[in-house]
Amino acid sequence: MGGGGGGEEEEGRGYKKITVGVCVMEKKVKCGSEVFSAPMEQILDRLKAFGEFEIIHFGEKVILEEPIERWPICDCLIAFHSSGYPLEKAEGYAALRKPFLVNELNLQHLLHDRRKVYERLEMYGIPVPRYAFVNREVPYQELDYFIEEEDYVEVNGNRFWKPFVEKPVDGDNHSIMIYYPSSAGSGMKELFRKVRYPVLLTPNEKQMAREVCIAFRQAVCGFDLLRSDGRSYVCDVNGWSFVKNSYKYYDDAACVLRKMFLDAKAPHLSSVIPPTLPWKVNEPVQPSEGRTRQGSGIIGTFGQSEELRCVIVIIRHGDRTPKQKVKLKVTEEKLLNLMLKYNGGRPRAETKLKSAVQLQDLLDATRMLVPCSRSGRGSDSEAEDLEHAEKLRQVKAVLEEGGHFSGIYRKVQLKPLKWVKVPKSNGEGEEEWPVEALMVLKYGGVLTHAGRKQAEELGRYFRNNMYPGEGTGLLRLHSTYRHDLKIYSSDEGRVQMSAAAFAKGLLDLEGQLTPILVSLVSKDSSMLDGLENASSEMEEAKARLNEIITSGARAIHSNGISECPWMTDGAGLPSNASELLPKLVTLTKKVTEQVRLLAKDEDEDLAETSPYDVILPYDQANALGKTNIDIDRIAAGLPCGSEGFLLMYARWIKLERDLYNERKERFDITQIPDVYDSCKYDLLHNAHLNLEGLDELFKVAQLLADGVIPNEYGVNPKQKLKIGSKIARRLLGKILIDLRNTREEALNVAELKSNQDQCCTSTKTEKDDKDFPPNLFIKSDDTRRSSTTSEMSMDHDDDDDKETKYRLDPKYANVKTPERHVRTRLYFTSESHIHSLMNVLRYCNLDESLQGEASLVCQTALERLYKTKELDYMSYIVVRMFENTEVALEDPKRFRIELTFSRGADLSPLEMNDRNAASLHQEHTLPIMGPERLQEVGSYLTLEKMEKMLRPFAMPAEDFPPPSTPAGFSGYFSKSASVLERLVNLWPFHKNAHTNGK
């Protein structure tokens, strides 16, 4: 094999090849696939291609079975610890042969103990996050210095609020858990480890990387980096680590290793990197990264000098279970005491129960109040008592559903109605005591496995079609800090989880949804929740709609525009709506009766079980990460998901009773959307139950819902505009802020670049991209004065100082267009905001202040929207802004707006005909319709026109209230979604971890 000089003498070159020994376990070299080699093999192949090295693989048989005296002799040694590796044996070999070590071996022992890792990091002054150690002799050992509560743990008096991360002491154990606060549903889940794209380090972080390598004397070293509140911390040191599937990384690693080996063993040879790397000699030239000219079908095309600057998307949540509500008046002492327990003992104050502990208390109380049997109790003979008992059973069934609690899906409100004066317990005076309260239980509306799949798929679609670069473009922008991404969600759990699933697909993430939700999604209920601002106008619209349907009146007012049928009051309602209502009631009763019989059998089975079974702790990440149907439940003839027949019956009987009041002989048309919702859900998810007449009921409900749903937001265009502007006023204001800030930033960049180019020309010096000023993206004083109020008031982390720290510094980046920057804002919301925003877009020109202006939506799109009755799950509106860099900065045509929308999963479960559709049906998933234009091909909507049309209906920037930090997350997560890596900043070790020596 050769001695100290090692290797064969290469003919004509006058020196011997340097031998490089690879003394690692084979799993670290090969990945077991003939198609894709492991990173180690990729690097070694490149190193060998230089022609200066001979690679010697020791092999596991030699490493594990042969004495070190018989190991191959080499000049340089690559050796690092992994599971099963004899580190002491390798140390003996290094002492015997004295090769150049890439990574020193004795200090690798430190990497086995995370306590020693933190100790050494602090010894060398390397920043680490706040942490605490909990040391146990045996698992689950009780310790007097460790306290755990629902939302925090306390170690030696130091409190760590959830969410926090727990790591085992053993550095080889990667069972890393993240614990969530009650506001995020509680529970814990193993932390996902892959973010699968390269990310540039700041100069400060590069210095930290160097210090880590020096501290542990590991020339090639991996470590976990945490970014939070503008600072960086080292969280873990992993020894030799690889970046997978990055040819740029493989190239760089081979070049660095080559220089190290030559400097150590052949300093007389030049270590300068050759102009063409040897493995690239015969490689075809790859197209350089630049402007993408080709659009993606109907999405639109880039002009010859246009660049994408901003993507704003308003998205409805994915497929969900039907929403439900139970209202009942309670006088039971156990329930009244529970209300007092959680409202601070105030007899006139209401309380909300959301956490697992609170809901468990309610379940315990309800179980004692619900009769075990439906018969044999005198009070049940009376109608009122019977209804009360039925509702208590429903409450119990809801709380027991799924075997776990979810604070974001089940909410209970207890509001005192009556109270009396009673003597105080100490005999001194009187105090008030509640004797009756209203209990309201809201549940359902849970994002289904289909909804998660829809959202993730749509995220992937956006990654591949909405950004330059044909799929890789977004990840390239994102990893080089040229993508400014923020995701907002309403307060509803289904909306939050849709946002997390979409982000997973958009950024090509792996793992569960909860860590993604907590780290990337900001809740903004005031912007994306609620209908309160337009409640009176919506009631007026519903009253007028009821009048039109029940009276049979049609088309009574058309404003004289016959070619625009959407201008008619109640447009879209079927002409025989009044005749369809009785049929709807009859068919609903037919389905309800079938479900009642199924529920009766289930109720009898449950009566035989113990009423005091303990509900297991809620594991939100496991429950919400599910993307497959419940095959076992379906095979057993049970409803899909966690809903049992009792709750399914409660859903249908409520619809039957609310839809038609037999005593008053009155229809309630507001229940039509709910009947349609339940029909569609059961046809998609519970078709295996074969409910007779369900398909016919769906057809009738769909005819009515297609007319009712759009008209609930206004029975004519002017009313739709008024309601829409009230509901979406804050969202519209934020969209204008997004567009304006993007424009100002783009103009600022253009001015700086122009000044730089002029400077370069005047001095006749040759400068390239790396000489651009580091503060390329810092706003000028004038720009900051005009935009700070708006953007900073909404984006919790848009502090100028923080923002520039994570922008691309051209001096440190191998990027040809470092100044290019794309802003993405994603707003996840419910149906009401999608309808409201769409109504403002298409009818804003009807406002008196805009008379004579053409609509933002072209005539063809107006006709298409009139025929689009439903903006279904995952429907979305996209606003993209492009900059024409060849137009003068002050020209209005510098910035062009493109508007598109999708109807979402707007397909009937009865329409699944082709093979692909049938496959989706088997998975209980409906496909999302592709995007459609809102403008004519070739039209040009300027940002100036867009602002003029929307400003009358949008909240002004100065009216935005200061931001409020989402409850439960204060101080623990930086919400800047342009940096994805920092998930946590606390590292205590928790009692539930299953490794000894915590």
PyMOL commands that set and color helices and strands:
alter all, ss='L'
color gray80, all
select helices_A, chain A and resi 26-28+39-49+60-65+68-70+87-97+106-112+114-123+182-184+203-216+247-265+278-280+297-299+333-342+356-369+378-381+383-403+449-465+472-479+493-506+513-520+525-528+532-551+565-567+577-607+620-624+631-635+645-659+669-685+687-689+694-711+717-727+729-763+769-771+781-794+800-805+810-812+831-846+848-850+859-867+892-894+909-911+915-922+943-953+957-959
alter helices_A, ss='H'
color red, helices_A
select strands_A, chain A and resi 18-23+53-57+76-79+100-101+146-148+152-155+158-161+164-166+177-179+188-190+222-228+231-239+306-316+323-330+351-353+411-423+430-444+483-489+521-523+660-661+666-667+822-829+876-884+895-902+932-933+941-942
alter strands_A, ss='S'
color yellow, strands_A
deselect
rebuild
show_as cartoon
